Amino acid sequence: MPNMSPNKLPIPEQDPNVRNKNFKEVSLGYTEEMAVEEAQRCLNCKHKPCMSGCPVNVKIPEFIALIAERKFKEAYLKIQETSSLPAVCGRVCPQENQCEKHCVRGIKGESVGIGRLERFAADWYMKNCDDEPEKPQPNGKKVAIVGAGPAGLTCAGDLAKMGYSVSVFEAFHTAGGVLVYGIPEFRLPKDIVKREVEKLKSIGVDIRTDMVIGKVLSVDELLGEEGFDAVFIGTGAGLPSFMNIEGENLNGVYSANEFLTRINLMKAYKFPDYETPIYMGKNVVVVGGGNVAMDAARSAKRLGAENVSIVYRRSEEEMPARREEIHHAKEEGIDFKLLCNPTRIIGTEDGWSKSVECIRMELGEPDASGRRRPVAVEGSEFTVDAEVVIIAIGQSPNPLIKNTTPDLETNARGCIVAKDESGATTKQGVWAGGDAVTGAATVILAMGAGKSAAAAIDEYLKNK
């Protein structure tokens, strides 16, 4: 019998004043009973509108119906038919802008908690099942994947299931891409990513770390002497953007990319157990309004900063961060200085950041992004104390692949040009997807790109 409650069942969370001092996961997940109760809110619509918002085509009503019947293992296996990283997606996908946005229950109330239920199914399976996956029959063809982030791992998983010999080349010492270096432990535990990667290895995916393509090997060498039949590039967007204002070269000023990589991948938050210290002052300013800015601010708070401010040049309505992340940041004591923009970073005599000078903004006409353009208010300058400043205003692709593959077309932003939705590039036998093509975007969109590319590579190699 359907559960006609207009509201999602709340998910248990750590108390804000406890969690802002640790790196344990904020959300504790549904129990079995809670998952069944929330699953019963699904109306199992005939036309399945929720699926239209899923970039990897998860069979949403089907897996939810299985949870409602307490068939938790079957629910997980249903998700895994189309998604290589269910435990990741259940945690970090912006469901409110995708599957849940199209849920019929959202018309007169709250949508079904699709993401929460996906996470439940994945966590239940990891805890209760230890099935040995069946390795596909090899088809004799080899594909190289450059980058072990969400796009690359998804592409690798899909191709491996089709019987291809897949090798993933990862520049870092750990596979996962932004999942391990960018997203903090309190949002996505690294053990979850590790277990998802191990699942891919168990079906034959070969992951080679410390392999910087463009340095150790070129794309041409992968297609040539290395003997790969096709290449997928999913190297992400790891080159940080800066504001080019006075003082950005002071000590205590970080890109969000470096700050989060030190914390997440290099375990700076466990110093001195891990020899990766990170300087943390009493006052921290984070510049930006996306998920990366929220992650940086919330991490700084956990590292002991007393006052953490997010400075963003538009209003909260225009913030690109997920509503849930903004809500969590506020609960944890992060101060939001909206309609403000930094004009310079003021330093001490010995070269350390001391404060940030900002100017107040007001919103004008919409710009190319569709958001109202911020305009400076003359004479409204003020300063904010900041021994640490973290710039989180976006990233672009690293130019290494572009510079070492001259026949691979890129655009003015340094992104690889895709000729069609499959991610086919201007170089024969090479596909690309995720942030390397779009610039910084979401994990699930990168996964969708990896999935599309895998299908196109399969079609190409069948007909080659």
N, C-alpha and C positions, 0 to 999 in steps of 0.2 A: 504494500500500500504506500503510495507516495507521501513524502513528508512535505507538507505545504507551508512550512514556516517561510516567511519572506526573507529571513536573514540567514547568512552563512553561520555555521557552527564555529564559534571563536576557536582559534588554535592556541594551545598553552604556550606561554613565553616566559623567559626569565624576567624577573623584576628589573625595570630600567636602572635603578640605583645599584643593583648588583652586577648586571651584565656590562655596564659601562666601565667596569674595572677588570673584566676578564675577556678572553678571546673565545670562550665557548659559544656554541651556536645559540642564537637568540631564540629562535622558534624551536619548540620541543616536539612538534609533530602530533598528529592524531593518534589516539588509541584505536584498537580494533572497533570498539563500540562507537566511538565518535565518527570513524570513517564510514561505517555502515549507515549511521544516522544521516550524515551529510550526503552520502551517495543516493539515499532515498529521496532527496530533493530533486534529482534529475528526472525529467519528464520523458526521456528517451524519445525526443522529437523525431518524427518521420524524416524530415529533411536535414537533420543534424547540422544546424547552422554553426554550432561551435567549431566544427571541423574546418569550416572555411577560413577561420582565423589562425589555424595551426600550420606553420611553415614546413613541418615534417609529417603532416597528415596522420597524426595519432588518431586511432579509432576511439574517440572520446566516449560517446554514449555506451559503447560495448564494454570498455574496461570499467566504467563506473557501474554498469549493471552487474558485472561480475563481483565487484566489491560489495554491492548491496546484497548479493547472494552469499557473501562470505567466502567467495572463491578468490582469495587474495593472490595465490600463485598464478592462477590463470589470468587475473587482471594484469599482473606484471608482464607476463608473456605476451599478452595482447598489445601492450604499449611497445614492447621491444620489437614487435613486427616491423615498426616503422621508425623507431627512435633508438639510437645507439647509447644515449646518455639519460635515461629516465630520472635517476636520482638527482642529476644536475638540473635538468629542466624543471623539475618540481620545486626547486629552490630559487632559481634565479631568472626564470622566464618572466617577462612582463605580461602575465596572463590577462591583466585588466585591459590591456590594449590589443589582445589577440583573441584567444578562444573564449574567455569569459565575457569579452565585449559583445559577443554575438549570442550569448546564452539567453534563451527566452525568459528564464526566471528573473533576469535582470530588468525586465520591462516594468514590473510592479514591485520590485524588491531588489535583493542582491542576487547576483548570479551564483550558480553552483560553484563551490570551491574546487575547481578542476585541478589547479596547481597543487593544492594541499592533498588532494586524493592521489595525484600522480606520485608525489613524494612519499605518501604512505605506502603505496603499492611497492615502490622501489625499495624502501627501507625494510618493509616486511620481508621481501624476498631475500635481501642481503642477510637479514638476521636468521631466517628460518630455512633457507634452501642452500644447498651446495652442489647443484647439478653440474656435471661436466658437460660443457657444450660439445656438440658434434661438429667436427671440422669438415668444412665443405670439400668436395672432390676437386683437386687442382685442375685448372684448365690450361696450364702451361704458359700463361702470359703474366708479365710483370708490370706493376704500376708503382711509381714513386710518388710519395706525398711529402711536400715540403711544409713543415710546420705541424706540431702536434697539439694545436688548439682545437676548439669545437668544430671548425670547418674541416680541418684535416682528419680528426678522429672519426667524424661522421662519414666522410668520404671513404676512409680506410675500412671502417666496419662494414659498410654496404658492399664495397668491392670484394672484401674477404669472403663475405657470405655468398658471393657469386662465383667463388673459386679462383679469384686472382691471387697471385703472390704479391703481397703488399708490403712495401718498406716505407716507414715514416722517418723522415730526417728532421730532428729537432735541435735547434741551436743551443738551448739551455741543457742543464744536466738532468732535468726532470720533465716528463711529458705532461701536457695539460694546457700549455699556453696561458691565456688570460685567466683560465680557471684556477691556476696555481700561483701565478705571479701577481694578478690584479685583484681578484675578489678575496676579501679577508675571510679568515677562518670562521668568524662568527656568522657569516652568511653562507659559506660553502666550505665545510670541513675538508681538509686536504685528503683525508683518508677515503672520503667518498669518491673523489676524483681518481685516486690511486686504484680503487677497486674497479671503477669503470674502465680504466686503462688495462688492468689485468684481465678483464673479461675479453677485451679485444685481442690481447696477446694469446689468450687461450684458444681463439679460433684461427690463429696463425699469423696475426699482424706482427711484423718485425719492426720494433721501434729502436732507432739508433739516435742516441743523445750526443750532445757536444758536436753536432754536425752542422756547421754554418754553411748553408748552400750559398754560393757566391764567393766563398773563401776556400773551403775544403774541396768542394766540387761545384761545378757550374751546372745550370739546367741543361746546357748542350752536352756536357759530359754524362749526365744521367741518361739522356736519350741516345748517346753514342756508345762510348766504351763500357759504360755500366750496364747497358743492355735493357733498359726499361722501355716498354712499349708506349707508355703515356706518363704524363706528369700532372699532378694537381698542386697548385700553389695556394697555400692557406696560411701565409706568414703573418697575418694580422696587421694591426696598426700600432706599432710600439715606439714610434718616434714622437716625443712630446712636443707640444706647441707652447710657445711663451708669448707674453704680452709685448715684449720689447720696450719695457719701461725702465727708467733709472733704478738701479739697485738690484736687478735680478741676478747679478753675479756675486752678491754678498753671501757670506757663510750663513747657514741657517735657511737658505732658500732652496727648496726642492721642486722638481717636477713631481706630480702625483705618481708618475710611472716609477721613478726611482724610489720614492718614499714607500709605495706599496710593495714593490719588488723586494726591498730590504726587509720589510716586515713579514711578507707572506712566504716568499721562496727562500729567503736567506735567514729566516727565523729571528729577526732582530728583537722581536717581542720576548724572546727567551734569553736575551743577554743577561748574565755572562755565560750561560750554558752553550750558546752559540756565539762565536766571536764576530758578530756583525752588529756593532753598536749603532744607534741612531740618536742624533742630538734632539732633545725634546725640551723646549722652554716652558715657562709658566703660561705664556700667551701664544696661541697659534691662530693664524688666519689662513683659511682655505679659499682660494679664488675659483669660482665655478659653480654650476648648478645642476650637474648631472650625477649619475650614480657613482662615478669615480670620486667626485667631490664629497659625496656623502660618506663613501668608504674611507677616504683619507681623514675626514673630520672625526668620524667615529673611532677610527684607529688611534688618532692622536689623543683623544680623550682616554682611551684605554691604556695608553702609554704613560699617563700621569699628568698631561697638560690640565691646568686648572680652568682656563678660559679658552674655549675653541669657538671661533666665529666663521661662518660661511658668508663670504661677500659675493653677491650676485647682482648683475647689472639690470636685471628685469625683476618682475614681481614673482611671487610663488606660483601663480597660475601658469606662467611661461616656463617654469623649471622643467627640464627634460627628465629629471630623476623620477623614479617610481614613487607613487604616493606613499607606499608602504615604507620606503627608505627615508623619505622626508619625515614621516610620522615617527619612525623609530629614532631618528636623529634628534628630533625635538624632545622626545621622552627622555633621551639620555643626556640632556642638558646642553645641546649644541645651540649656540645663538645664531640667528639668521639676520644678517644685515642686508636687506633687499633694496633694490633700486639704488645700488651703490657700485662704484667702479674704482679700482686702484689706479692712481696716477703715478705713484713712485713708491719705492721701498727705501726707508730711511735707515742708514747704518750707523754703527758706533765708530769711534776713531780707529779701532783695531779690526774693522772689516766685518762685523757681525750685524745681522738684521736687528733693528730696534723697534721699528713701527712701520705701519703702512699708511700712507696718505691716500685718502679716497675722496671722491666727489659724488654728490647725490645726483640721481638720474630721474628723468620722467619719461613716460612712454609716448612715442610719437606715432607716425603712420607705420603700417606693417612693412617688413622688409621681405627679401626673397624667401625666407624660411616661413613666412606667413605670420610670424610673431611681430608684435609692435616694436619698432626700433627704439632703443634707449637713447635719450638725448641728455647731455650733461646740463646741470643747472648751475649757471655761473655764480661764483662766490660762495658755493656750498661746501667747500673742502673741509675735511676733518681728519683726524688721525686715530688709528687703532694700534695699541701696543701689540707687538708681535716679534718675539725672538725667533719664531719659526714661521715661514710663509710657504705654502704649498700651492703650486700653480696647477689647476685641474681644468683646463679650458679646451682639452681635446688632444688627439694624437693623429698622426698620419703614417703611412707605410714607410718602413725603412727602405732607403734607396738601393740597398745592396743588390737585390735581384734585378732591379731595373738597370743598374749600371753594368752588370755583368751579362745581361741578355739583350743585346742591342735590337733584335728583331721582335721584342715584346713591347707592344705599344702601351704607354701610360699617359695619363692626363696631367693637367697642370698641378693637381694636388699630389701627384706621385702615385696615384692608384692605378692598378693594372686595368686596362680597358677590356671589358667582356663584350663580345659581339652579340651574344644572345643570353637568354635566361639560364642556359646550361653552364655559363661561365667559360665558354670557348674563347680563347685569346687569339691574337693575330699570329701566334706561332703554332704551327701544326703539331698536333699531339700534346698540346699544353692547355690545361684548364686552370682557372683561378676562381676563388670565391671567398666570402666573408669580408672582414675588414680590409684585406689587401685590395679589394675591388671597390667596396662601398665607402671606405673610411670607417672610423669608429662607429659601431652599431651594437646590436644585441647578440647574445650567445645563440639564441634560437634562430635568428636570421642567418647567422654564420652556419649553423647546422643545416638549415634548409638549403643553403648554397652548396654545401658539401654533398648533400643528398642528390640534388639536381645534377651536379657534375659527375657523380658516380654513375648515374643512369646514362648520361651522355657518353662517358668513357666506355662503358660496356657496349653501347650501340656502335661506337666508333671501332672498337677492337674486334667486334664480331664481324664487321664488314671490311676490315682492313685486309 
